[in-house]
Amino acid sequence: MKFASLVSIVCLGFASIVVKADTLTLNNGTNDPLGGSVQIYPYSFQLNTTSGTSTVNLMCLNYNREITPGESWSVTEESIPTGNSVMDREYRADAILYSEILHPPTGVSASEIQYAEWSIFDPSDLTGNSLFDFTARILATDALFEASNQQLINSGYFNQFTLYIPSNDTTSGPQEFIGTATTPEPSSLMLFGSGLIGMAGMLRRRLVRS
């Protein structure tokens, strides 16, 4: 997500099962400590639902759209798709990367995970970008690989995540975001922890071999 004159943010896509319609209002993003003109996770939002208002930290899914602080838009909260389409797999990869940015593996920065996330939907926009480094590319590759793991899909691991899809989803904005489901099931929380440990170990092995 880019922050131009005020703030630019970036995201994209369609999705799975609609849960409910709500409103997001952008508060702010987080300056990337590695530099660049974009901001990275966490993006702070005010989320308005039929049950009240809360502040949530979300992760952006695209690099090529712009929004500004104070901007509001309607969204549908949707579950992570479990189908076999390319887009279904990409959303699952987004969820895996989001789980990693919550607890970054040793030696991996939040910036690298955010750029890996952006590369899932917008790889061509990151060509030549120095912040989309070797580690970020490995993160993206591994997330896409794990997103096809049928055992992981069947386990219910992805139930703990929520997609925030703009009701008026266009190529210019607003963005798509991902967050943690409001009330994840206890079994999903256990899978979440074990999944993080497993993926962190896999990433460390890949980095060592490389």
N, C-alpha and C positions, 0 to 999 in steps of 0.2 A: 504494500500500500504506500502510495506516494503522498507526501504532504507538500503541496505547492505553495502558493501564496498564503493560504491559510492552512489547509490540511488536505492532502490527497491520500486516498486509500484505495485498495484494489481488490477485486474479487469477481466470481463468475458462476454460471451453471443452471441446471435444472435440479430435480431431486426425486425423493422417494415418497414416503407416506406423510401426508400433511397431519400435523398434530393440532396446531391452533394458530390463529392469526393475532399478531401483536404489533407493537411499534417500537422501533429502536431509535434512539437519539444519541449521536456521537458526542462524547465528552472530550476525549483526547486519545492520542496514541502515545507511543514511547519512543524517544529518540534512540536510534541505533548507536550503541557505543563504538561500533566499528566505523562509523561515518556514513557517508552517502546522503542523498536527499530524501530518503524515505524513512518512515517510522515502522516499528515492528511490534510484535506482541509484547505486552498486552494492550489492546485497544479497549478503553473504558466506555461503556454504554449505559444509558438509562433505558431499561426495558419496562415498557408499560403493557400490562396484561389485564385481563378481566378481574384477576385476583389482587391487583395492586401494582406498585412500582418498585423496582429494585435496580441496583447497580451490578452489572456483570462485566467480566473481562473476557473478551473473545479474540479469536485468531482469524486473520484475514486469509482468504483463499486465492485471491488474484492480485496480480501486479499492475494491471493495465486499466484501472478505473480510478476516478477521483471523487472524494466527498470532503466536506468541510465540517469543522466543529460546530455543533448546534443544529446540524442538518438532521431531519427526521424522515423516516419512511416506514411503510407497513411491511411486515415480514410474515412468513409462515414458518413455524418451527417444525422441522421435519426430521425424521429418523434417518440414520445412515442406511443407504440401500444395500441389500444383500444379493442383488441379481448378478447377472453375468456380463452386462454391457461394459464397454470401456469406461463410461462415465461412472457407473456403479463402483468399479474398481478404483477409480481416481478419488471418489469421495471416501472410500475406505482408507486409501493411502493418506488422505488429508487427516482422517481421524487418528491414524497411527502417529503421524508427525505431531499432531496436537498433543497427544499423550506424552510425547518425548519432550516437548517444550515446557510442559508442566514440571518435569524432573529431568533436565538435560543430562545426558551421559557425561562422565568425566572427560574433560578435554574438548567438549563440544559446546559452542556458544549458542545462545538464543537466536542470534543473527543468522547463523548457519542453518538452524532448523527452520526459521521463517523463510529464508530464501529457498530452501528445499521445498517448503510448502507451496510457495508461489510457482515453482517450476512444474508442479503437477499439471496445472491448467495453462500456464503461460510460459512454456520453455523458450520459445523464440524471443520473448521480450528480455530474457536474461542473458542472451548470447553476448559474450564479451564483458559481462559485468563481473568485476573482480571480486565482489562480495558473494557471488555464486561460485564458491570455491570447490576444491576437491572433496572436502568433507560434506558439503551441502549436496553435491552430486551423488555421493555414496548414500547419504540419508534418503534422498528421493528414490534412488534405484531400489534400495532395500525395502522402503515403505510400499512401493508398487508391487514388489515381489511378495511381501507378506500379505498384501491386500487380496491376493488370489488364494490364500491358504484356506481351503474349505473347512478344515477343522476349526480354525479361528472364527470363521463366519458362523458356523453352526453353534459355537460355544455360547453365543450371546454377548461376546466381548464388545461389539459395536453398539449395544443398547445404551451404553452410558454416555453417548455423545448426541448432541443436537446440532442440526444445521439451521442457520437463520437465512432464509432465502427471500430476497426482495419480491414483493408482490408484483412490482413493475420491473422485471428483470431485463435490462437492456445491456448492450455492449459498452455503454458509456458510464453506467453506474445506476444505482448504488451497488455496493459489493455484497458478496456472500461471506458469511462468517461461520465459525464453528465454536462450540462451547461444550461444557459438561451438562448432561441431562439434569434437570432440576431435582429429580428423585431417582438416582440410579439404583437398581436392584442390588441387594447385598452380594449376590453371586457375581454380578458384574464388577463390583468393587474389588473382589478377590481376583478376578481375571485381569482386571486393570493392573493391579500390582504385579502379578506374576508375568503379565505381558511386558510391562516396562522392564523388568529384570532380564527377561529373555532377549528383548530387542537391544538393550544396552550391551549385553554380552556379545550378541551377533555383530553389532557395530564396532565394538572394540577389536574383535577378531579381524574384521574386514580392514580396519585402519592399520592394524599391525602387519597384516599380509601385504598391504599396499606400500 
